[in-house]
């Protein structure tokens, strides 16, 4: 099925891209969550509008992304989490908790969907995650996971 992405989908593309996916993936996941819409000839006008809006925002967002990258990489963010005696967490640190900690630290504001955790964070101590700020800019964020009081 041919679709038009309305939001960024990891591994598939960004808003305004036209992608060919399996019917079930489109019907059961992308369309109900409003991440995409079916491709039509009239939908091509919407694709053009989305790409035009993205192009005007790209220069401004690239400059903002570079300054935010500098702020994120220069600081260490502390994330409180429930932990046992041995420093092992009850569960794992989520991307939403990381985004809240970044905002609370005053470093900047990041969307939880842009944070990439390669291995689940299940212990206290120092960890590192990647934040996709722009298509060309990625920041490495240092986390310090501490037991919550």
HELIX and SHEET records of a PDB file:
HELIX    1   1 UNK A   23  UNK A   25  1                                   3    
HELIX    2   2 UNK A   26  UNK A   30  3                                   5    
HELIX    3   3 UNK A   43  UNK A   74  1                                  32    
HELIX    4   4 UNK A   95  UNK A  105  1                                  11    
HELIX    5   5 UNK A  112  UNK A  114  5                                   3    
SHEET    1   A 3 UNK A  18  UNK A  20  0                                        
SHEET    2   A 3 UNK A   2  UNK A   5 -1                                        
SHEET    3   A 3 UNK A  36  UNK A  38 -1                                        
SHEET    1   B 4 UNK A  76  UNK A  81  0                                        
SHEET    2   B 4 UNK A 138  UNK A 147  1                                        
SHEET    3   B 4 UNK A 125  UNK A 132 -1                                        
SHEET    4   B 4 UNK A 115  UNK A 116 -1                                        
END                                                                             
